[in-house]
Structures are given as structure tokens and as C-alpha cells.
Amino acid sequence: MTAHTELADSYHDETSVFDSTPVAPAMPAPLHIVTPLIRARVHHLSVGFKLDNLQPARSFKLRGIGRLCQHYAARGVQRFVCSSAGNAGYAVAWAGRALGIPVTVVIPETTLPFMRTRIAALGAEVRCEGRVWDDANAAALELAQAPDTAYIPPFDHPLLWEGHASLVVELARQCDEAPDAILVAVGGGGLLLGVLEGLRRVGWRHTRVIAAEPEGSASLAPSLAQGKVVELASPKSVATSLCVRRIAPALIDACRGGTVVPVTVSDAEAENACVRFAEEHGQMIEPACGTALAPLYANHPSLAGMRRVVAVVCGGQVVTLRQLADWGC
Ligand SMILES: *Cc1c(COP(=O)(O)O)cnc(C)c1O
């Protein structure tokens, strides 16, 4: 026996103790893709733009929603129901088509017509119920009572956060060093919870998270200040993907470490950020994403003393060329 095979044998012996441990069923390949990280200089900062607007469903949402839909598909679910007129509804429709499972998306009357058309074009059934998201959601929850049907929430589920955490796991492979900060947009807080989970996984303990929300629908900042979920009466912003009444309650505990810095952004700042990103990088992004980039372009005080940051370019779906042209005037 040569030294080489001896080594191989002893290696085999050592690992064989694990053979009897139960093996988790193989996870199917995720529905989302690994997105590029492009580099740029903004003010004194070295910036990495994480291009999740290039996900097949045009936003980061496919990471978590793909994960949750695959989880239910493996358990034999025959239909997905969700309530969202935006990226969540689009991502569920996309995931359902990929998995061969029918989807019903319940939208409120206020939904932009082009979003309705795009969701229907993926083969999903689109139903219209009530004036606002809460009405549509009540209808979706009722529909999801049917047998073999799964309700897919837009932001409040641990498997969504687990899916979103993949974004940071990718960053750990794409960056030479931990960034000083990551900029994210906050609506219900699913993306933020996923990023925090990802930071834990890759061991980036000193990376701050700049959590940007629109002035007209800022629920994270008051909720963290009061230590409980603060409900907004009528959230309103050009960043419709971020208009949510209540953040996910899990954020109250998850943000206790002090690494999360809430920042509010005006509609005009979000729109300007969309125009600037389009001009500098040749890609359309939506105001929700402009909200995340605005503190960067404004050289916000929360970035003082930092050198390297990553901005999550979270979506490029809920925007039109005409809007971008108007905002640029
Ligand atoms: C949903 C969404 C957000 C906010 O995500 P939450 O998990 O609700 O905080 C931000 N940007 C885009 C493009 C979105 O679709």
C-alpha cells in the first residue's frame, strides 16, 4: 500500500462516522441567479452595486419567494396565492410558472395597469379586490383556505429571509473585504431581515446597514425608537414597493445590535437617484431602489468615515421610461 492510499483510507475511516447520520434531502437549485457586483466611485466612497434588478423576476424578491415556493412545492402544494400589485406578486407568478404550479395574485384597484398586465402575462390568474393592499390581502388569505393551497406573504416569513440572505453570501465571495456598510431599502423589512441573517452567516459583524425608507411611509425608524411596531395610517410614496403599514415584528429584536441605521428619503431624492443611476449605468431602476441609493448620492452623514460600501440595487420593474424622463426634467 502506498502512502497515498493509506492517507486516502485513513481519511475515509475518519469521515465514515458521519455516514450513519441522516442526510437532509438535496435542496433543488434555487430559482434566482447570482447577480453581478459592479464597482464605482461615489464621492470618497468605493461602491459596489449589487445588481439584483437583473434577477429574472426583476427584483431581489425572487430570492426569498423562490425559496418559499420551492419549500411548498416539495410538500405537494397545488396552488400559490399572494396579494401584491408589485414585485412580490410578479415573483410568485414567475416562481409558479417555473415550478409548474398555478398562481392567483390578488391586487387592489389602485394597482398600476402595466403591473397587472405583466403579472397576467406570466400565466397567473389576477383578481382585483378592494381599494388598498389590506383589502386584497384579506381576500388572498380567504382563497388560501382552499385545500393544497399556500399563501405566500410578501415579507414576513423566515424562509423569505433565508432566501434573501443568499445576497450577502454572494457578496462574501465577490468582495475582498467586509464592506463598512450595506445600503438597503425597507418596506416591510424582509430584505433587511435577510441581509442581517446573511451578515450573521458570513461573519461580517462590523458591517453597518443603512436602512432607507421613504419619508411618507417610514415605519422602521419610529418602531425602533419606540421598541414596538408602529402602524402608519396611510403610507404614501412614489416608491410604491415600500408602502407598507407595518414592518415585520421580528425587526424590533433583529435591529437591537445597533448595526442598523434608519434613514428617511424624500420622493424627489428617490426619483433623482433613479435618473442618476440610469444615466451612469444604463439601467432602469424603480423608486424603491432609488430610495436605497439616495443616501449614497447625497453623501449622507451616516456614511461619514467609511471607505467601502455596497448598495443593493433591489429592483427595476415598477418604473417606466416616461416616468424616468419626467423625473429627469
Ligand atoms: C419589496 C421591495 C423592497 C422592500 O422589501 P421589504 O422586504 O418589503 O422591505 C425594496 N425594493 C424593491 C424593488 C422591492 O420590490
The ligand as an SDF file (V2000), in Angstrom:
LIG
                    3D

 15 15  0  0  0  0  0  0  0  0999 V2000
  -40.2530   44.6110   -1.8560 C   0  0  0  0  0  0  0  0  0  0  0  0
  -39.2290   45.5480   -2.2790 C   0  0  0  0  0  0  0  0  0  0  0  0
  -38.4440   46.2670   -1.3740 C   0  0  0  0  0  0  0  0  0  0  0  0
  -38.6470   46.1940    0.1100 C   0  0  0  0  0  0  0  0  0  0  0  0
  -38.5660   44.9220    0.6060 O   0  0  0  0  0  0  0  0  0  0  0  0
  -39.1880   44.5740    2.0230 P   0  0  0  0  0  0  0  0  0  0  0  0
  -38.8080   43.1910    2.2510 O   0  0  0  0  0  0  0  0  0  0  0  0
  -40.6800   44.7710    1.9180 O   0  0  0  0  0  0  0  0  0  0  0  0
  -38.6180   45.5410    2.9900 O   0  0  0  0  0  0  0  0  0  0  0  0
  -37.4510   47.0780   -1.8650 C   0  0  0  0  0  0  0  0  0  0  0  0
  -37.2390   47.2070   -3.1740 N   0  0  0  0  0  0  0  0  0  0  0  0
  -37.9550   46.5510   -4.0860 C   0  0  0  0  0  0  0  0  0  0  0  0
  -37.6590   46.7430   -5.5180 C   0  0  0  0  0  0  0  0  0  0  0  0
  -38.9870   45.7000   -3.6750 C   0  0  0  0  0  0  0  0  0  0  0  0
  -39.6970   45.0320   -4.5710 O   0  0  0  0  0  0  0  0  0  0  0  0
  1  2  1  0
  2  3  1  0
  2 14  2  0
  3  4  1  0
  3 10  2  0
  4  5  1  0
  5  6  1  0
  6  7  2  0
  6  8  1  0
  6  9  1  0
 10 11  1  0
 11 12  2  0
 12 13  1  0
 12 14  1  0
 14 15  1  0
M  END
$$$$
